[in-house]
Amino acid sequence: MITLNHYLILAAMLFCIGLFGVLTSKSALRVVICVELVLNAVNINLAAFSVYVAPREAVGVNFVIFLMVVAAAEVGLALALLITLNRTSDISAIDRITRMKG
């Protein structure tokens, strides 16, 4: 039987993989994907604790759905920004993006 600990371990592994990818990656697209991994780890934690704490209420599931909408909006905005930057100048690495500095 799958318990709460299994979900927490899975979420911790996803969070660590996502954090490692964000901190070490130079590709902007890979950073966006790793941020999504971190957000999915948070979603797994919210859903697991929601079922564990209040199995008959759908409060945690509402938060999970809200976070999925926020994550989808974040991906759409990040990909639009990356496509725009790639079309205007050939940028493939994050460390060479200096046009966005104020």
C-alpha positions in Angstrom: 0.0 0.0 0.0 1.2 3.5 -0.8 1.5 5.7 2.2 2.1 9.4 2.8 5.9 8.7 3.1 6.0 7.4 -0.5 4.5 10.6 -1.8 6.8 12.8 0.3 9.9 10.9 -0.8 8.8 11.3 -4.5 8.1 15.0 -4.0 11.5 15.5 -2.3 13.3 13.7 -5.1 11.5 15.8 -7.8 12.3 19.0 -5.8 16.0 18.1 -5.5 16.2 17.2 -9.2 14.5 20.5 -10.2 16.6 22.6 -7.8 19.8 21.0 -9.1 18.7 21.6 -12.7 17.9 25.3 -12.0 21.2 25.9 -10.2 23.5 24.2 -12.7 21.8 24.6 -16.1 22.8 27.2 -18.6 20.0 26.6 -21.0 17.0 28.8 -20.4 14.5 26.1 -21.6 16.0 23.6 -19.2 15.7 26.1 -16.3 12.0 26.5 -17.1 11.5 22.7 -17.2 13.3 22.4 -13.9 11.1 25.1 -12.3 8.1 23.1 -13.4 9.6 20.0 -11.7 9.8 22.1 -8.5 6.2 23.2 -8.8 5.0 19.7 -9.5 6.8 18.6 -6.3 4.8 21.2 -4.4 1.6 19.9 -6.0 2.3 16.4 -5.0 2.9 17.5 -1.4 -0.3 19.5 -1.3 -2.4 16.6 -2.7 -0.8 14.1 -0.4 -1.3 16.2 2.7 -4.8 17.0 1.6 -5.8 13.4 1.4 -3.9 12.6 4.7 -5.3 15.4 6.8 -8.8 15.8 5.5 -9.8 12.9 3.1 -13.4 14.0 2.8 -12.7 17.7 2.0 -11.4 19.0 -1.3 -9.5 22.0 0.0 -6.0 20.8 -0.9 -7.2 19.7 -4.3 -8.4 23.2 -5.0 -5.0 24.6 -4.2 -3.4 22.0 -6.5 -5.7 23.0 -9.3 -4.8 26.7 -8.7 -1.1 25.9 -8.7 -1.5 24.0 -12.0 -3.1 27.0 -13.6 -0.3 29.3 -12.2 2.3 26.8 -13.5 0.7 26.7 -17.0 0.7 30.5 -17.1 4.3 30.7 -16.0 5.3 28.2 -18.7 3.4 30.1 -21.4 5.0 33.4 -20.4 8.5 32.0 -20.1 8.3 30.2 -23.5 7.0 33.4 -25.1 9.9 35.3 -23.6 12.4 32.7 -24.8 11.0 32.6 -28.3 11.1 36.4 -28.5 14.7 36.6 -27.3 15.7 33.8 -29.6 14.1 35.5 -32.7 15.7 38.9 -32.0 19.1 37.5 -31.2 20.6 34.1 -31.3 20.8 33.4 -27.6 21.0 29.8 -26.3 22.7 30.3 -23.0 21.4 32.2 -19.9 24.7 33.7 -19.0 24.8 35.6 -22.4 21.4 37.3 -21.9 22.3 40.9 -21.0 19.6 42.8 -22.9 17.1 42.3 -20.1 19.3 44.2 -17.5 17.7 47.5 -16.5 
